[in-house]
Amino acid sequence: MADKLKVTLIKSTIGAIPKHRATVEALGLRKLNKTVELPDNDAVRGMIWHVRHLVKVEEI
């Protein structure tokens, strides 16, 4: 596993269900095409798994 993950919001949350919208915001993603670096742990991976259709993930 890598130390950090680079997560980018690539699809809008406008049509997403409220739980997915809240998960994206909890990841720190507010606007489209914005990127955040997050620690690579099970909690973050689980959140990303739920919204994998909205985000792009790279290991760094």
All heavy atoms as TSV, in Angstrom:
chain	resi	resn	atom	element	x	y	z
A	1	MET	N	N	0.826	-1.185	0.000
A	1	MET	CA	C	0.000	0.000	0.000
A	1	MET	C	C	0.873	1.251	0.000
A	1	MET	O	O	1.935	1.270	0.605
A	1	MET	CB	C	-0.907	0.015	1.232
A	1	MET	CG	C	-2.110	-0.907	1.078
A	1	MET	SD	S	-3.176	-1.129	2.516
A	1	MET	CE	C	-3.365	0.438	3.209
A	2	ALA	N	N	0.393	2.265	-0.669
A	2	ALA	CA	C	1.118	3.525	-0.731
A	2	ALA	C	C	0.867	4.326	0.558
A	2	ALA	O	O	-0.021	4.010	1.343
A	2	ALA	CB	C	0.663	4.322	-1.948
A	3	ASP	N	N	1.663	5.374	0.752
A	3	ASP	CA	C	1.484	6.221	1.933
A	3	ASP	C	C	0.269	7.124	1.801
A	3	ASP	O	O	-0.451	7.358	2.752
A	3	ASP	CB	C	2.719	7.085	2.158
A	3	ASP	CG	C	3.876	6.287	2.706
A	3	ASP	OD1	O	3.649	5.162	3.174
A	3	ASP	OD2	O	5.009	6.793	2.665
A	4	LYS	N	N	0.056	7.639	0.575
A	4	LYS	CA	C	-1.040	8.581	0.356
A	4	LYS	C	C	-1.768	8.253	-0.932
A	4	LYS	O	O	-1.240	7.590	-1.818
A	4	LYS	CB	C	-0.506	10.009	0.279
A	4	LYS	CG	C	0.031	10.516	1.587
A	4	LYS	CD	C	0.213	12.003	1.546
A	4	LYS	CE	C	0.558	12.494	2.927
A	4	LYS	NZ	N	-0.064	13.750	3.223
A	5	LEU	N	N	-2.981	8.753	-1.021
A	5	LEU	CA	C	-3.793	8.615	-2.222
A	5	LEU	C	C	-4.147	10.002	-2.729
A	5	LEU	O	O	-4.469	10.898	-1.938
A	5	LEU	CB	C	-5.086	7.849	-1.917
A	5	LEU	CG	C	-4.945	6.420	-1.448
A	5	LEU	CD1	C	-6.298	5.888	-1.005
A	5	LEU	CD2	C	-4.364	5.554	-2.524
A	6	LYS	N	N	-4.089	10.181	-4.032
A	6	LYS	CA	C	-4.512	11.429	-4.645
A	6	LYS	C	C	-5.896	11.176	-5.235
A	6	LYS	O	O	-6.058	10.358	-6.138
A	6	LYS	CB	C	-3.546	11.855	-5.737
A	6	LYS	CG	C	-3.793	13.273	-6.227
A	6	LYS	CD	C	-3.066	13.642	-7.496
A	6	LYS	CE	C	-1.585	13.686	-7.397
A	6	LYS	NZ	N	-0.984	14.259	-8.623
A	7	VAL	N	N	-6.912	11.858	-4.713
A	7	VAL	CA	C	-8.297	11.637	-5.106
A	7	VAL	C	C	-8.813	12.891	-5.809
A	7	VAL	O	O	-8.709	13.996	-5.277
A	7	VAL	CB	C	-9.179	11.324	-3.879
A	7	VAL	CG1	C	-10.591	10.993	-4.307
A	7	VAL	CG2	C	-8.587	10.185	-3.070
A	8	THR	N	N	-9.368	12.703	-7.014
A	8	THR	CA	C	-9.879	13.801	-7.812
A	8	THR	C	C	-11.358	13.571	-8.104
A	8	THR	O	O	-11.745	12.470	-8.518
A	8	THR	CB	C	-9.121	13.907	-9.144
A	8	THR	OG1	O	-7.722	14.001	-8.876
A	8	THR	CG2	C	-9.562	15.117	-9.951
A	9	LEU	N	N	-12.182	14.595	-7.914
A	9	LEU	CA	C	-13.606	14.510	-8.238
A	9	LEU	C	C	-13.762	14.739	-9.734
A	9	LEU	O	O	-13.466	15.821	-10.240
A	9	LEU	CB	C	-14.391	15.553	-7.444
A	9	LEU	CG	C	-15.904	15.525	-7.594
A	9	LEU	CD1	C	-16.473	14.202	-7.083
A	9	LEU	CD2	C	-16.533	16.684	-6.851
A	10	ILE	N	N	-14.216	13.712	-10.466
A	10	ILE	CA	C	-14.307	13.825	-11.927
A	10	ILE	C	C	-15.740	13.873	-12.425
A	10	ILE	O	O	-15.974	14.154	-13.593
A	10	ILE	CB	C	-13.570	12.660	-12.632
A	10	ILE	CG1	C	-14.126	11.324	-12.203
A	10	ILE	CG2	C	-12.087	12.751	-12.393
A	10	ILE	CD1	C	-13.699	10.177	-13.078
A	11	LYS	N	N	-16.708	13.602	-11.560
A	11	LYS	CA	C	-18.110	13.637	-11.967
A	11	LYS	C	C	-18.906	14.394	-10.920
A	11	LYS	O	O	-18.656	14.268	-9.721
A	11	LYS	CB	C	-18.644	12.210	-12.124
A	11	LYS	CG	C	-19.983	12.146	-12.779
A	11	LYS	CD	C	-20.383	10.726	-13.097
A	11	LYS	CE	C	-21.758	10.744	-13.743
A	11	LYS	NZ	N	-22.462	9.498	-13.579
A	12	SER	N	N	-19.877	15.163	-11.358
A	12	SER	CA	C	-20.671	15.982	-10.463
A	12	SER	C	C	-21.521	15.133	-9.524
A	12	SER	O	O	-21.964	14.035	-9.868
A	12	SER	CB	C	-21.583	16.895	-11.283
A	12	SER	OG	O	-22.466	17.598	-10.443
A	13	THR	N	N	-21.783	15.678	-8.348
A	13	THR	CA	C	-22.626	14.989	-7.365
A	13	THR	C	C	-24.078	15.451	-7.438
A	13	THR	O	O	-24.875	15.083	-6.576
A	13	THR	CB	C	-22.092	15.228	-5.943
A	13	THR	OG1	O	-22.076	16.629	-5.685
A	13	THR	CG2	C	-20.708	14.651	-5.773
A	14	ILE	N	N	-24.437	16.205	-8.447
A	14	ILE	CA	C	-25.795	16.744	-8.541
A	14	ILE	C	C	-26.843	15.634	-8.575
A	14	ILE	O	O	-27.835	15.687	-7.876
A	14	ILE	CB	C	-25.937	17.670	-9.768
A	14	ILE	CG1	C	-25.176	18.959	-9.538
A	14	ILE	CG2	C	-27.404	17.963	-10.067
A	14	ILE	CD1	C	-25.133	19.890	-10.724
A	15	GLY	N	N	-26.624	14.595	-9.366
A	15	GLY	CA	C	-27.609	13.522	-9.454
A	15	GLY	C	C	-27.367	12.382	-8.493
A	15	GLY	O	O	-28.101	11.395	-8.502
A	16	ALA	N	N	-26.351	12.499	-7.651
A	16	ALA	CA	C	-25.983	11.406	-6.746
A	16	ALA	C	C	-26.952	11.343	-5.565
A	16	ALA	O	O	-27.580	12.340	-5.206
A	16	ALA	CB	C	-24.561	11.604	-6.241
A	17	ILE	N	N	-27.026	10.155	-4.957
A	17	ILE	CA	C	-27.866	10.030	-3.771
A	17	ILE	C	C	-27.210	10.795	-2.620
A	17	ILE	O	O	-25.995	10.982	-2.613
A	17	ILE	CB	C	-28.117	8.547	-3.413
A	17	ILE	CG1	C	-26.826	7.812	-3.066
A	17	ILE	CG2	C	-28.862	7.844	-4.524
A	17	ILE	CD1	C	-27.038	6.394	-2.589
A	18	PRO	N	N	-28.004	11.261	-1.662
A	18	PRO	CA	C	-27.460	12.112	-0.592
A	18	PRO	C	C	-26.302	11.491	0.190
A	18	PRO	O	O	-25.378	12.200	0.581
A	18	PRO	CB	C	-28.670	12.349	0.306
A	18	PRO	CG	C	-29.839	12.228	-0.612
A	18	PRO	CD	C	-29.464	11.174	-1.605
A	19	LYS	N	N	-26.327	10.185	0.402
A	19	LYS	CA	C	-25.243	9.539	1.138
A	19	LYS	C	C	-23.932	9.646	0.373
A	19	LYS	O	O	-22.870	9.881	0.965
A	19	LYS	CB	C	-25.591	8.074	1.388
A	19	LYS	CG	C	-24.624	7.358	2.284
A	19	LYS	CD	C	-25.113	5.957	2.593
A	19	LYS	CE	C	-24.155	5.256	3.521
A	19	LYS	NZ	N	-24.612	3.906	3.853
A	20	HIS	N	N	-23.965	9.492	-0.946
A	20	HIS	CA	C	-22.755	9.618	-1.761
A	20	HIS	C	C	-22.278	11.063	-1.777
A	20	HIS	O	O	-21.078	11.324	-1.744
A	20	HIS	CB	C	-23.004	9.123	-3.179
A	20	HIS	CG	C	-23.169	7.638	-3.262
A	20	HIS	ND1	N	-23.391	6.996	-4.439
A	20	HIS	CD2	C	-23.146	6.671	-2.315
A	20	HIS	CE1	C	-23.495	5.695	-4.226
A	20	HIS	NE2	N	-23.361	5.484	-2.937
A	21	ARG	N	N	-23.198	11.984	-1.839
A	21	ARG	CA	C	-22.842	13.401	-1.827
A	21	ARG	C	C	-22.128	13.756	-0.523
A	21	ARG	O	O	-21.120	14.473	-0.521
A	21	ARG	CB	C	-24.117	14.237	-1.981
A	21	ARG	CG	C	-23.887	15.647	-2.399
A	21	ARG	CD	C	-25.189	16.374	-2.653
A	21	ARG	NE	N	-25.976	15.710	-3.682
A	21	ARG	CZ	C	-27.258	15.934	-3.900
A	21	ARG	NH1	N	-27.912	16.802	-3.156
A	21	ARG	NH2	N	-27.893	15.300	-4.856
A	22	ALA	N	N	-22.618	13.227	0.597
A	22	ALA	CA	C	-22.000	13.488	1.897
A	22	ALA	C	C	-20.623	12.833	1.984
A	22	ALA	O	O	-19.700	13.402	2.579
A	22	ALA	CB	C	-22.909	12.971	2.999
A	23	THR	N	N	-20.477	11.655	1.396
A	23	THR	CA	C	-19.186	10.973	1.420
A	23	THR	C	C	-18.138	11.754	0.634
A	23	THR	O	O	-17.000	11.904	1.082
A	23	THR	CB	C	-19.322	9.549	0.840
A	23	THR	OG1	O	-20.291	8.838	1.604
A	23	THR	CG2	C	-18.010	8.811	0.880
A	24	VAL	N	N	-18.519	12.277	-0.524
A	24	VAL	CA	C	-17.593	13.077	-1.326
A	24	VAL	C	C	-17.156	14.312	-0.559
A	24	VAL	O	O	-15.974	14.658	-0.531
A	24	VAL	CB	C	-18.238	13.466	-2.680
A	24	VAL	CG1	C	-17.436	14.530	-3.388
A	24	VAL	CG2	C	-18.385	12.241	-3.567
A	25	GLU	N	N	-18.086	14.953	0.113
A	25	GLU	CA	C	-17.735	16.146	0.890
A	25	GLU	C	C	-16.855	15.788	2.086
A	25	GLU	O	O	-15.945	16.522	2.436
A	25	GLU	CB	C	-19.003	16.868	1.357
A	25	GLU	CG	C	-18.683	18.222	1.937
A	25	GLU	CD	C	-19.885	19.135	2.020
A	25	GLU	OE1	O	-20.791	19.014	1.182
A	25	GLU	OE2	O	-19.893	19.972	2.937
A	26	ALA	N	N	-17.102	14.634	2.699
A	26	ALA	CA	C	-16.286	14.195	3.828
A	26	ALA	C	C	-14.858	13.873	3.391
A	26	ALA	O	O	-13.923	13.983	4.185
A	26	ALA	CB	C	-16.916	12.974	4.482
A	27	LEU	N	N	-14.685	13.493	2.141
A	27	LEU	CA	C	-13.343	13.262	1.604
A	27	LEU	C	C	-12.603	14.576	1.370
A	27	LEU	O	O	-11.409	14.577	1.103
A	27	LEU	CB	C	-13.421	12.475	0.294
A	27	LEU	CG	C	-13.752	10.994	0.407
A	27	LEU	CD1	C	-14.044	10.416	-0.969
A	27	LEU	CD2	C	-12.615	10.238	1.077
A	28	GLY	N	N	-13.315	15.702	1.443
A	28	GLY	CA	C	-12.686	17.008	1.265
A	28	GLY	C	C	-12.815	17.546	-0.137
A	28	GLY	O	O	-12.156	18.527	-0.482
A	29	LEU	N	N	-13.660	16.924	-0.947
A	29	LEU	CA	C	-13.839	17.363	-2.331
A	29	LEU	C	C	-15.071	18.255	-2.422
A	29	LEU	O	O	-16.184	17.818	-2.136
A	29	LEU	CB	C	-13.989	16.145	-3.247
A	29	LEU	CG	C	-12.769	15.243	-3.299
A	29	LEU	CD1	C	-13.112	13.919	-3.943
A	29	LEU	CD2	C	-11.640	15.913	-4.046
A	30	ARG	N	N	-14.866	19.502	-2.807
A	30	ARG	CA	C	-15.965	20.451	-2.871
A	30	ARG	C	C	-16.365	20.783	-4.308
A	30	ARG	O	O	-17.532	20.951	-4.592
A	30	ARG	CB	C	-15.583	21.751	-2.169
A	30	ARG	CG	C	-15.105	21.588	-0.746
A	30	ARG	CD	C	-16.259	21.444	0.224
A	30	ARG	NE	N	-15.802	21.505	1.602
A	30	ARG	CZ	C	-15.617	20.436	2.358
A	30	ARG	NH1	N	-15.820	19.233	1.880
A	30	ARG	NH2	N	-15.218	20.567	3.611
A	31	LYS	N	N	-15.382	20.897	-5.200
A	31	LYS	CA	C	-15.662	21.304	-6.577
A	31	LYS	C	C	-15.162	20.263	-7.560
A	31	LYS	O	O	-14.264	19.480	-7.252
A	31	LYS	CB	C	-14.982	22.640	-6.883
A	31	LYS	CG	C	-15.525	23.802	-6.092
A	31	LYS	CD	C	-14.850	25.075	-6.525
A	31	LYS	CE	C	-15.446	26.260	-5.779
A	31	LYS	NZ	N	-14.835	27.514	-6.227
A	32	LEU	N	N	-15.719	20.282	-8.730
A	32	LEU	CA	C	-15.343	19.368	-9.795
A	32	LEU	C	C	-13.884	19.585	-10.199
A	32	LEU	O	O	-13.406	20.727	-10.236
A	32	LEU	CB	C	-16.251	19.618	-11.001
A	32	LEU	CG	C	-16.479	18.485	-11.967
A	32	LEU	CD1	C	-16.998	17.251	-11.263
A	32	LEU	CD2	C	-17.444	18.908	-13.035
A	33	ASN	N	N	-13.174	18.510	-10.469
A	33	ASN	CA	C	-11.771	18.504	-10.892
A	33	ASN	C	C	-10.796	18.973	-9.810
A	33	ASN	O	O	-9.650	19.258	-10.109
A	33	ASN	CB	C	-11.560	19.322	-12.168
A	33	ASN	CG	C	-12.275	18.705	-13.343
A	33	ASN	OD1	O	-12.264	17.485	-13.508
A	33	ASN	ND2	N	-12.929	19.530	-14.140
A	34	LYS	N	N	-11.232	19.041	-8.571
A	34	LYS	CA	C	-10.320	19.372	-7.475
A	34	LYS	C	C	-9.719	18.089	-6.923
A	34	LYS	O	O	-10.340	17.034	-6.939
A	34	LYS	CB	C	-11.038	20.135	-6.364
A	34	LYS	CG	C	-11.509	21.509	-6.798
A	34	LYS	CD	C	-10.343	22.374	-7.213
A	34	LYS	CE	C	-10.816	23.706	-7.734
A	34	LYS	NZ	N	-9.724	24.558	-8.160
A	35	THR	N	N	-8.498	18.199	-6.414
A	35	THR	CA	C	-7.756	17.042	-5.943
A	35	THR	C	C	-7.357	17.230	-4.491
A	35	THR	O	O	-6.996	18.329	-4.082
A	35	THR	CB	C	-6.490	16.851	-6.804
A	35	THR	OG1	O	-6.883	16.700	-8.168
A	35	THR	CG2	C	-5.720	15.629	-6.385
A	36	VAL	N	N	-7.433	16.145	-3.717
A	36	VAL	CA	C	-6.961	16.150	-2.339
A	36	VAL	C	C	-6.045	14.946	-2.135
A	36	VAL	O	O	-6.176	13.934	-2.815
A	36	VAL	CB	C	-8.116	16.095	-1.310
A	36	VAL	CG1	C	-8.933	17.359	-1.342
A	36	VAL	CG2	C	-8.992	14.889	-1.519
A	37	GLU	N	N	-5.102	15.096	-1.223
A	37	GLU	CA	C	-4.235	13.984	-0.840
A	37	GLU	C	C	-4.706	13.474	0.509
A	37	GLU	O	O	-4.830	14.239	1.465
A	37	GLU	CB	C	-2.779	14.435	-0.753
A	37	GLU	CG	C	-2.159	14.707	-2.091
A	37	GLU	CD	C	-0.677	15.025	-1.994
A	37	GLU	OE1	O	-0.102	14.882	-0.895
A	37	GLU	OE2	O	-0.110	15.420	-3.013
A	38	LEU	N	N	-4.973	12.178	0.570
A	38	LEU	CA	C	-5.492	11.567	1.784
A	38	LEU	C	C	-4.604	10.414	2.201
A	38	LEU	O	O	-3.952	9.793	1.354
A	38	LEU	CB	C	-6.915	11.052	1.543
A	38	LEU	CG	C	-7.949	12.096	1.137
A	38	LEU	CD1	C	-9.207	11.438	0.627
A	38	LEU	CD2	C	-8.264	12.982	2.326
A	39	PRO	N	N	-4.563	10.087	3.496
A	39	PRO	CA	C	-3.774	8.931	3.936
A	39	PRO	C	C	-4.386	7.646	3.391
A	39	PRO	O	O	-5.601	7.553	3.206
A	39	PRO	CB	C	-3.875	8.991	5.458
A	39	PRO	CG	C	-5.100	9.780	5.737
A	39	PRO	CD	C	-5.239	10.742	4.602
A	40	ASP	N	N	-3.536	6.676	3.115
A	40	ASP	CA	C	-4.004	5.401	2.584
A	40	ASP	C	C	-4.296	4.459	3.748
A	40	ASP	O	O	-3.409	3.803	4.274
A	40	ASP	CB	C	-2.930	4.806	1.660
A	40	ASP	CG	C	-3.433	3.579	0.932
A	40	ASP	OD1	O	-4.629	3.256	1.072
A	40	ASP	OD2	O	-2.637	2.944	0.225
A	41	ASN	N	N	-5.556	4.441	4.176
A	41	ASN	CA	C	-5.967	3.519	5.239
A	41	ASN	C	C	-7.321	2.909	4.880
A	41	ASN	O	O	-7.943	3.286	3.879
A	41	ASN	CB	C	-6.000	4.214	6.606
A	41	ASN	CG	C	-6.910	5.414	6.621
A	41	ASN	OD1	O	-7.980	5.399	6.041
A	41	ASN	ND2	N	-6.484	6.475	7.299
A	42	ASP	N	N	-7.772	1.970	5.673
A	42	ASP	CA	C	-9.003	1.255	5.357
A	42	ASP	C	C	-10.232	2.158	5.354
A	42	ASP	O	O	-11.136	1.975	4.549
A	42	ASP	CB	C	-9.207	0.108	6.348
A	42	ASP	CG	C	-8.193	-1.002	6.164
A	42	ASP	OD1	O	-7.613	-1.087	5.058
A	42	ASP	OD2	O	-7.986	-1.779	7.112
A	43	ALA	N	N	-10.284	3.137	6.242
A	43	ALA	CA	C	-11.433	4.031	6.319
A	43	ALA	C	C	-11.568	4.851	5.039
A	43	ALA	O	O	-12.659	4.951	4.459
A	43	ALA	CB	C	-11.315	4.950	7.526
A	44	VAL	N	N	-10.468	5.420	4.589
A	44	VAL	CA	C	-10.489	6.232	3.373
A	44	VAL	C	C	-10.780	5.354	2.158
A	44	VAL	O	O	-11.563	5.725	1.283
A	44	VAL	CB	C	-9.158	6.995	3.201
A	44	VAL	CG1	C	-9.092	7.677	1.850
A	44	VAL	CG2	C	-8.984	8.005	4.321
A	45	ARG	N	N	-10.169	4.183	2.101
A	45	ARG	CA	C	-10.421	3.260	0.984
A	45	ARG	C	C	-11.891	2.863	0.916
A	45	ARG	O	O	-12.453	2.733	-0.167
A	45	ARG	CB	C	-9.549	2.016	1.117
A	45	ARG	CG	C	-8.097	2.266	0.868
A	45	ARG	CD	C	-7.646	1.548	-0.348
A	45	ARG	NE	N	-6.229	1.818	-0.590
A	45	ARG	CZ	C	-5.660	1.567	-1.738
A	45	ARG	NH1	N	-6.345	1.058	-2.725
A	45	ARG	NH2	N	-4.385	1.835	-1.912
A	46	GLY	N	N	-12.527	2.666	2.063
A	46	GLY	CA	C	-13.944	2.318	2.088
A	46	GLY	C	C	-14.812	3.448	1.576
A	46	GLY	O	O	-15.778	3.224	0.836
A	47	MET	N	N	-14.465	4.683	1.954
A	47	MET	CA	C	-15.226	5.834	1.470
A	47	MET	C	C	-15.072	5.969	-0.040
A	47	MET	O	O	-16.048	6.232	-0.747
A	47	MET	CB	C	-14.745	7.108	2.171
A	47	MET	CG	C	-15.082	7.153	3.638
A	47	MET	SD	S	-14.264	8.495	4.501
A	47	MET	CE	C	-15.206	9.881	3.928
A	48	ILE	N	N	-13.851	5.781	-0.527
A	48	ILE	CA	C	-13.599	5.881	-1.970
A	48	ILE	C	C	-14.350	4.785	-2.714
A	48	ILE	O	O	-14.894	5.011	-3.790
A	48	ILE	CB	C	-12.086	5.817	-2.248
A	48	ILE	CG1	C	-11.409	7.086	-1.755
A	48	ILE	CG2	C	-11.811	5.616	-3.726
A	48	ILE	CD1	C	-9.899	7.034	-1.758
A	49	TRP	N	N	-14.410	3.580	-2.133
A	49	TRP	CA	C	-15.090	2.470	-2.789
A	49	TRP	C	C	-16.563	2.786	-3.025
A	49	TRP	O	O	-17.119	2.448	-4.067
A	49	TRP	CB	C	-14.955	1.204	-1.942
A	49	TRP	CG	C	-15.497	0.008	-2.631
A	49	TRP	CD1	C	-14.860	-0.766	-3.550
A	49	TRP	CD2	C	-16.803	-0.552	-2.476
A	49	TRP	NE1	N	-15.690	-1.768	-3.964
A	49	TRP	CE2	C	-16.892	-1.671	-3.320
A	49	TRP	CE3	C	-17.902	-0.216	-1.690
A	49	TRP	CZ2	C	-18.039	-2.444	-3.413
A	49	TRP	CZ3	C	-19.041	-0.986	-1.781
A	49	TRP	CH2	C	-19.102	-2.084	-2.631
A	50	HIS	N	N	-17.203	3.485	-2.084
A	50	HIS	CA	C	-18.620	3.809	-2.211
A	50	HIS	C	C	-18.889	4.845	-3.301
A	50	HIS	O	O	-19.977	4.846	-3.884
A	50	HIS	CB	C	-19.189	4.306	-0.885
A	50	HIS	CG	C	-19.481	3.195	0.075
A	50	HIS	ND1	N	-20.557	2.363	-0.051
A	50	HIS	CD2	C	-18.810	2.765	1.160
A	50	HIS	CE1	C	-20.545	1.478	0.915
A	50	HIS	NE2	N	-19.473	1.694	1.678
A	51	VAL	N	N	-17.932	5.714	-3.573
A	51	VAL	CA	C	-18.138	6.762	-4.587
A	51	VAL	C	C	-17.147	6.598	-5.744
A	51	VAL	O	O	-16.765	7.569	-6.387
A	51	VAL	CB	C	-18.030	8.177	-3.965
A	51	VAL	CG1	C	-19.172	8.430	-3.000
A	51	VAL	CG2	C	-16.692	8.380	-3.288
A	52	ARG	N	N	-16.748	5.363	-6.025
A	52	ARG	CA	C	-15.730	5.102	-7.049
A	52	ARG	C	C	-16.164	5.543	-8.438
A	52	ARG	O	O	-15.329	5.769	-9.299
A	52	ARG	CB	C	-15.336	3.631	-7.041
A	52	ARG	CG	C	-16.448	2.682	-7.390
A	52	ARG	CD	C	-16.033	1.235	-7.123
A	52	ARG	NE	N	-17.083	0.307	-7.444
A	52	ARG	CZ	C	-18.089	-0.019	-6.636
A	52	ARG	NH1	N	-18.181	0.535	-5.446
A	52	ARG	NH2	N	-19.006	-0.885	-7.013
A	53	HIS	N	N	-17.469	5.700	-8.680
A	53	HIS	CA	C	-17.956	6.147	-9.976
A	53	HIS	C	C	-17.870	7.667	-10.128
A	53	HIS	O	O	-18.069	8.185	-11.218
A	53	HIS	CB	C	-19.401	5.679	-10.184
A	53	HIS	CG	C	-20.334	6.142	-9.116
A	53	HIS	ND1	N	-20.301	5.628	-7.824
A	53	HIS	CD2	C	-21.304	7.078	-9.123
A	53	HIS	CE1	C	-21.233	6.237	-7.107
A	53	HIS	NE2	N	-21.846	7.120	-7.867
A	54	LEU	N	N	-17.532	8.369	-9.062
A	54	LEU	CA	C	-17.443	9.829	-9.089
A	54	LEU	C	C	-16.024	10.353	-9.002
A	54	LEU	O	O	-15.793	11.524	-9.281
A	54	LEU	CB	C	-18.243	10.433	-7.922
A	54	LEU	CG	C	-19.739	10.108	-7.844
A	54	LEU	CD1	C	-20.322	10.655	-6.557
A	54	LEU	CD2	C	-20.470	10.659	-9.043
A	55	VAL	N	N	-15.074	9.499	-8.611
A	55	VAL	CA	C	-13.719	9.963	-8.358
A	55	VAL	C	C	-12.681	9.156	-9.135
A	55	VAL	O	O	-12.962	8.053	-9.609
A	55	VAL	CB	C	-13.367	9.897	-6.846
A	55	VAL	CG1	C	-14.273	10.791	-6.038
A	55	VAL	CG2	C	-13.420	8.468	-6.331
A	56	LYS	N	N	-11.502	9.758	-9.269
A	56	LYS	CA	C	-10.331	9.088	-9.836
A	56	LYS	C	C	-9.277	9.028	-8.730
A	56	LYS	O	O	-9.058	10.012	-8.042
A	56	LYS	CB	C	-9.795	9.865	-11.036
A	56	LYS	CG	C	-8.587	9.237	-11.692
A	56	LYS	CD	C	-8.140	10.029	-12.898
A	56	LYS	CE	C	-7.386	11.264	-12.454
A	56	LYS	NZ	N	-6.723	11.986	-13.512
A	57	VAL	N	N	-8.619	7.862	-8.579
A	57	VAL	CA	C	-7.678	7.668	-7.476
A	57	VAL	C	C	-6.320	7.286	-8.035
A	57	VAL	O	O	-6.222	6.447	-8.931
A	57	VAL	CB	C	-8.181	6.550	-6.522
A	57	VAL	CG1	C	-7.203	6.368	-5.385
A	57	VAL	CG2	C	-9.560	6.867	-6.023
A	58	GLU	N	N	-5.284	7.918	-7.497
A	58	GLU	CA	C	-3.891	7.579	-7.845
A	58	GLU	C	C	-3.129	7.369	-6.550
A	58	GLU	O	O	-3.315	8.091	-5.583
A	58	GLU	CB	C	-3.231	8.716	-8.623
A	58	GLU	CG	C	-3.907	9.070	-9.924
A	58	GLU	CD	C	-3.300	10.319	-10.525
A	58	GLU	OE1	O	-2.072	10.506	-10.420
A	58	GLU	OE2	O	-4.065	11.118	-11.090
A	59	GLU	N	N	-2.229	6.377	-6.542
A	59	GLU	CA	C	-1.378	6.155	-5.383
A	59	GLU	C	C	-0.106	6.985	-5.539
A	59	GLU	O	O	0.463	7.045	-6.625
A	59	GLU	CB	C	-1.015	4.682	-5.259
A	59	GLU	CG	C	-2.185	3.794	-4.915
A	59	GLU	CD	C	-1.788	2.350	-4.716
A	59	GLU	OE1	O	-0.648	1.990	-5.052
A	59	GLU	OE2	O	-2.630	1.585	-4.234
A	60	ILE	N	N	0.318	7.617	-4.439
A	60	ILE	CA	C	1.580	8.377	-4.467
A	60	ILE	C	C	2.456	7.958	-3.312
A	60	ILE	O	O	2.035	7.351	-2.392
A	60	ILE	CB	C	1.367	9.908	-4.420
A	60	ILE	CG1	C	0.195	10.284	-3.540
A	60	ILE	CG2	C	1.212	10.472	-5.776
A	60	ILE	CD1	C	0.012	11.756	-3.402
